[in-house]
């Protein structure tokens, strides 16, 4: 192993952080300020990469923001180029998601608000980052959030062009459709698309576009098809789903033109919750030292309490308070009320109770399975657990019988402080053939569309087409996830759970046509009517909704496919436009045309 240099320029080298084909990254110390810095060295001799390295330095030297990693110095020593930048002691957003899963909504608003402010700052200076992703968003131990890694950024204020026309540059999973064809010509709209992917991953824990092969991924991104965030995370606010949808539109012109409306909405949400409280929670998640974690929790607890004058306590009062505190911790009060946005509860019941019943619980995610807890069931066959919000697998052993179960545990804030309950049979029961009967109709016309409908069954995380043979092999005493799918309609999902003695299931399935999205702009004055009415039937809520164009943000309307006449009545006249809308398509009403 090569020996580390003692000094580079005026900087004392402390350790090697990383080494790759393009360069070396050191942890170093400024000689007079005694401040840690990150020192990046370019090791390759390629002229284009040297120019990109210099461009990163020139770009970042001009940036001064609380939400962007500071660059202190750049210099050349011998035949190598170096840049010295702010040392962020903490982790990246990517690491935070891997360790803790999707962000709690409060944390999401805080981290993404800082990121959006950083992007707005560079966009106002004519800079396109071109590599927005969770691993380039850094979170310090103080809860500061900063955007970094401007190695492939482009600036409209500079004459330097280091990307050949027609070449793709960036991280494929986060790249905008147009970035696959020509990275040199993309603008701020590409950053907005990458931001949408980052929003999606921070909210759900997974990326919207998941193909492993580059060609397949490129096709997937350009097609713009992905699962709705609400299908992966229940109770996702509608405005967040719409915000992500707007960022991830395939056509750049339809995406947000700037970050202003996103910043305003996040500020509004943070004002309700309190930024200081969220920042303290973020420092707790980022801090690796267990003792310091405990101190942070103590500070959070103290900050949330109303300060009172101290009064002398007698010993019995102290004993009562200690007893209450112990009961509070033992019964999960700490998780329910202090960490309600992070922890949830799981109650597992074994029927019938077995004396030798024991359990092992594993969390699973990107980093693989990890054992969380193990133990024995109580005499009543019950175990109560307090776990971080996320997905788990439980192994239950009783005598010669072993059962595995998968379960998702929501945090107490989302579950209304209720525990997720799971019942396990300690011995297997006989299972019988299950007969499934169903009808499929159009929700609004009652037309029979069963012949055009295809059934899918979920198996090992994938939807597989169901055949007559599959139907004949269904058994009782199981939980089956079934999807009804037909062209031009929204999919309908059913979870069919039967006891071992229930042998017949009948389903009446209603499918809604795919919504046609008509977006109305926010206006200061005037009145909008659709087909002569000031209300419309929404496929999102399945009821009539009032039209209101004065809410300071674009209004997406989920309409039935068909013909619509939209009229804007204003003081200076009326604007009329006729739309023939189709399901699954977006339309924009522009009164200025």
N, C-alpha and C positions, 0 to 999 in steps of 0.2 A: 504493500500500500504506500502510495507516494506521501512524503512528508509534507505537512502543511507549512506554508510560508509564515514566518513570524510577523511580517508586516507587508502591506501592499500600499505604496504611497505613504501617506501619513497615518493609515489605519492599522491598528493591531488586530491580527486575525485570532479569533477565539475558537471557532469550530467550523467544520464543513457541514452545511445544511443539505446540499444536494448537488448532483453532478449528472449531466446528460450530454447528448450529442451537440447541443448548441452552446453550452456554457457551464460555469460552476457558480454556485451560490454559497457565500460564506456568512457566518455571523461574525461581526467585527465590532471594534470600539473606536470612537473618535478620540484622538489623543488628549485634547484639552477639555472637551465637554463631558468626557467619561460617559458618553451615551452610546448604547448599543445601536448598530445600524446593520442593514442587509447590504452586502457588497456583491454585486453581480458582475461576473467576468465573462466576456465573450471568448470562446476557445477556438471557434472555427474561423477560417480565413476567407470564406466566401464573401465577395464584395456586397452582394445584396443583403446578407444577414448582418454585416457590419453596419450597413446603412440603416437597416431596421432598428438595430441596437441604438445607434445614434439618434434616430428619430424618436424612440421611446424616451431617451434622456431629454431631448429638446422639447418634446411635448409636455412631459411632466414637470420640467423646470418652471414652466409658465403657470402651472396650476396651483392654486392655494385655496383649499376648501377643507372644512372639518370632516367631509365625507370622502376624501380622496387621500390615498397614501402619499406622504410628502417625499419629494426627491431633494436631497441635500447637495449632491455634488456629482459631476461626471468628469472623467479624466482618462488620459492614455499613459500607460507605463510600459516601456519597451514596445513590443508589437501587439500588446493586448489593450482592450478598452474596458473600462470599469464604470459602474454607476453605484452611488451610495444612496440608499433610501431608508425611510422610516422603518424601524423594527417593530412589528406588531406582535406583541406577546399574547397569544391566544390561539384561535383556530379559525378555519374558513367556514363559510356557511355550508359547504358541501360536507365537511366533517361533522358539523352540528346535526345535520339531517341524518347522516349515517349513524350517529351515536344515539339520537333521541327520537328519530322518526319525524313526521310532518310537524311543522311549527304550530303551536297554539296560536289562535287568531290574534291575540294581543301581541305576541312576539312577531308574528307575520307582519302586522301593520308597522311595527317599529323598525324591524330590519329592512323591510322593503321600502319604507318611507325614506330612510337614510340613503338607500341605493338609488332610488328614483331622483332624489335631490342631487346626488353626484352626477347622474346621467344628464339631468337638466342643466347642470353647471357646465359640463363639457360641450353639450350641444349648442349652448348659447355662444360658445367660443369657436364654433365651427369644427369641432372634433367629433369623429365617429369612432367609438371604441372597437367595434367589430368582434369582440370576444367576451360579451357579457355572459357570465355563468356563475353558479354558486362557488366554485373553487377560486374565483377571482374576487370574491367578496369576503373581507376579513373582519373578524370580531375580536376585539381586545378583551383583556381581563377586566377592564373598566366598563365594558358594555358599549364601547364605541364601535361603529360600523363604518368601514371604509372600502372604497373600490380601488383596485390596483391592476397591475399587469397591462400596460398600454403598449406592449411589444408590437402589435399589428394594427394600432390605431392609425387613422388617416386624418389629415387636417386640410380643410379648404383654404386655410391661410398660408400654406406652405407650397413650394414648388416641387417638393420631393415626391416621387411616385415610385414605390419599390415593388408593387404587385403588378405583374404583367396582365394586360387585358385578357379576359377569358379564363383566368385562373381562380380557383377557390381557395380561400384561406380563412381559418377559424376552427371552431370545434363543431363537427357535423351535427351532433344532437341538438345544438342550440342555434344553428345557422338559419337565417331567413331563406326562403326559396330562391330569391334573386342572388343570394350570396354564393350558391353552388355554381352559378354560371360565370359570374364575374365579380370578384371581391373588390376590384379596384374602383368600381363605379357605384358601390352602395353608399347610402346616406344614413341619416339618423333613423329612418324607418326600419333598417335592419337591426339596429340596437333595440328598438321597441319590440320587434318580434322575439329577439333573444331574451328580453326582459319578460315577455309573456311566458316563455318556456321556463324561466327561473321562477316566476310566480307559481306556475303549475306544479313544479317539483317541490317547492317549499310548502305548498298547501297540501299536496297529496303524498309526497315521499317518492314519487316516480316521475319519469319524463313522459310527455305526451306522445313522443315519437320514439319507438322502441326497437326498430329493426337493427340487427347487428351488422349486416352487410352495408357498405357505403352506398351501393346502387339502390338497394331496397329502401334505405333510409331517405335518400334523395327523392325517390318517387313518393314515399309516404308524406314527407314534408310538403312537396309541391301539390299533393292532392289535398292536404289540409284536413285530413280526417283523424280524429282522436276521441278518446272517451271524455265525456263531460266530467269536470272536477267533482260535481255533486254525486256522480255514480261511484266515485272512489272515497269521498268524504261526505258523510251525511251532514245536513244543515249548513252547507256552504252558502253564505249570503249571496243573493241573486246578483248584487252589484259586482261582487268579485268574479262570479262566473262570466258576467258580461264583459268585465274589464279584461279578463284573460282572452275571451273570444275576440274582442276588438284588437288586442295586440297580435293575435295569431292569424289574422286574416291573410290569405295568400297574396292578395293584391296590395302592394305597399300604400297606394293612395287612400285605401279605406281604413288604414290603421290610424291611431292617434297622431296628430300633427305635432304635439308637444306634451310635456309631462304635467302641465298646470292642473288639469282636472283630476288627475290621479293623486297629486300632492295634496290638493284641497280635501279630497275624500279621506285619505289616510289621516290627515291632520284632524279631521272631524271625529274619526273613530278613536284616535289616540287621546283626544280631549275627554272622551267619555270614560276611558279606562285609567288614564294617567301615565304619562311617559316615564316618570321616575320609577314607578312601581315595576313597569315592564323591564326597564333597564337593570334594576336590581335582580330580577328573575333571570335575565340574560347572563349577568355576571356569575350567578350560581351555576348555570348550565355549562359555562365556558371554563370555570375554575377547575383544574385537575386535582388540586390538593384537598384531601378530605377534611382536614382541620380547618382550612380556610373556607371550605364550603359550609361547614357548620357555623362558622362566624358570620358568613353572609346571611344564612337563614335567620340567625339571631337578630342581625341588623334589620332584616325585612320585617320580622315579627315586631321589633321595637318601633319601627317607623310607622307600622299600621295601627299601633295602639295610640289611644288618646292619653297624652301625658297627664298624670295626676300627682298631687302632692303626696309625698311619702308620709305614712303614719306608722306608729309603732304597732307591731303585731305580737300577739301572745302566741305561745307555742302551739296550743290547740288549733288556732287559726292557720298557722303555717302548715301543720300536719294535714289539715283539711285541703288546703291549696295544693300541697304536694300530691295528695291522693287524687284530687280532681285532675291534675296535670298528667299523672300516670295513666288514669282512665282515658283521658283525652287522646293520649298517644296510642294506648293499647287498642282502643276501639276505632282507630283510623281517623280521629278528628283532625290531626295535623294534615293528613293527605286530603281530607274532604274539604277543609276550609282554608288552609294556608296554601296548599299546592293543588287546589282544585282544577287548575288549568293544565296540570301536568300528569296527575295521578288519577286512577280509577279503581273501582273495586270489582272483585270476582268472587262469587260464592259457588263452590262446587259441592254437590250433594251426591253421595253414593247410595243407590237403592238396589237391594237392601243393604244396610250398614254391615261392613265386614271388619272383624277384629284386625286382620292383617292388611287392611287397605292402606296404601301409601301412594304418593304422587311425586312427579318431577315435572317442572314447568320450564319451557324454553321460549325465548323470544327469537324471532327470525326476521331477517331483512337483508339488506345488501351485503352486510359483513358476515352472513351465515348464521346458523343456529348458535345460541348461547344460553347455557343453563342459568336460570334466574333464581330458582328456589326448589327445595324438596322437603318432604316431611310426611307425616302420617295423618290420616283422617281422625276426627274425634270419635268418641263412642257412638255418637248419633249419626256418624257417616258424613260429617260436614267439615269443610275447611274454608276459611275466609282469608282472602289475599288482597293486598293493596299493591297495585302495579302501575308502572308508567303507561300512559296511553299508547296502544299499539297492538300488534297481532302476536298471538302466542300459540304454542302447541303444548298439550298436557298429556303426559303418559301416566296412566292409572294402572296399578298392579294389585291384584287380589287373588290369592291362591294361584291357580294355574292359568288365570285369565289376565290378559293385558289389553288395555284400550288406549287408543290415541284419539285426541280431540283437538280441533283447531278452533280458536275463539278470538274475536276482536274485542278489546277492552277500551271503551271510550273514556275520556277523562270525566271527572265528577261535574265539571261545568256543563258539558254537553249532555250528560245523562240525567241532569237534575238531581245529582248526588245519590243516584240509585246504583246499586251493584248489578253487574251482569251475572245472570244465574245460569248454571250449567248442571244438568242431571246426568249421572253416569250409572249404567247397570253394572253391578258387580259380578253378574254371571250372565252368559248369553241366553237370549230367548229365541224360540223358534220363529222364523220369518216365513211369511206366506206370499204367494204371487199377488201383486198389486194391479188392479184394473184401473186404468186412467181413461176417463171419458171427457171430451171437451167440445165446445163450440167456439167459433171465432167470428165476430161481427164488427162492422164499422161502428164506432161509438156513436156517431151522429145520424147516419142513415139507416142503421140496423141491417145493412146488406150482409149476406153471408159470404165471407171471404176465406173460409176454412180451406178451400181447394188451393188457394194461392199462398197459404201460410206454411212456413217451415218451422219445425220444432228443433230446438237445440238443448242439449243437456250439458251441465258443467262437470267436467272431469279433470282433476289435477290442475285446476286454475285455467283451463281452456274450454271454450264452447265447441262441442262436437255435434254434428248433425245427427238427429235421432231417427232411427229406422223402425220399421214394424217389429223387427227382431229385438231392438232395444226396448220397445214398449212391452213386449211379452216377457222380458227379463226383469222388470221392475219388482221390487220386494217391499214388504211392509217393514215397519220399524226403522225406517231410514228418513233422512232429510234430503230431498232432491231439488236442485235448482234447475228450472226450466225456462227457456226463452222462446217466445213466439215472435217470429219475424216475417214481415211481408213488405215487398217493395212499395214505397210511397207512404209507409206508416211508421210511427214510432214503435220500437221494440217494447214488448210487455214481459216483465220478469216475474216469475212466481217461485216461491220457496214452499215446496210441498213436504210437510213433516207428518208422518203417520206413526201411530203406536203399532205394536206387533200384531194386534188383533184387528186393525182397520184395513180392510181389503179393497175398498172401492173409493175412488176420488173423482168428483165431477167438477169441471171448471167452465164457467161462462166468461170467455175472454173478450174484452172490448179493446180494439186498437184505434188510437187517434191518428189522423193523417199527420204527416210531417209538417211542422209549422213553416210558414213563409215569414221571414223576418223583415219587417218594414221599419226603418229607423227614421224617426222624426228629429230634426235638430232642436235644441233649446232656443227659444226666442223670448225677447223682452216683452213683446206685446202681440196682440192678435188672438185669433181663435181658430182651431183646426177642427174640421168635421170630416168623418169618413162615411161615405155613402149617405150623406145628409144628417148624420147623427154625431153627437158629441161623446159617444161611447162606442166601444168595440168589444167583440167576443174574443177573449184571450185563450189560446191553446196552452198557455203556460199555467194559468190558474183555473181554467175551465169555467169562467164566469165573465159577465160583462164588466168592463173596467172603464172608468172615466178618463177622458183625454185631458192632459195638463201639460202644456209646453213651457211653463214658466218655472220649472224646477232646476234650472241652471245646468242641466246635463242632457246628453242625447237620450232619446226615449226609444228603446227597442220594443216593437210590438210583435207578438207571436200570433199570426193570423192564419185562418183557414185558407187553403189554396182557393183562388178564385179571382174575380174582378173587383177592384176597389177604386173609387173616385175620391181623391184627397183634395180638399179645398182649404187654403189658408185665407181667412178673412182678416184683413188689416186695414188700418186707417187710409192707406194709400191705394187700396184696391184689393182684389182677390187673385190668388194664384191657384190654378186648378191643374191636376195631373191625374191621369188614369193609369193604374197598374194592373197587369194581368200576372198575378203572382203564383209561383209554383213552390211546392213543399221543398224544404231543405235549401232554399235560395235566399239571399239577402238583397234588399232593395233600399235605396236611400232617397228620401224626398228632399230635393234641393229647391227651396222657393226662390232662389236667386237666378235660376236658369231661365 
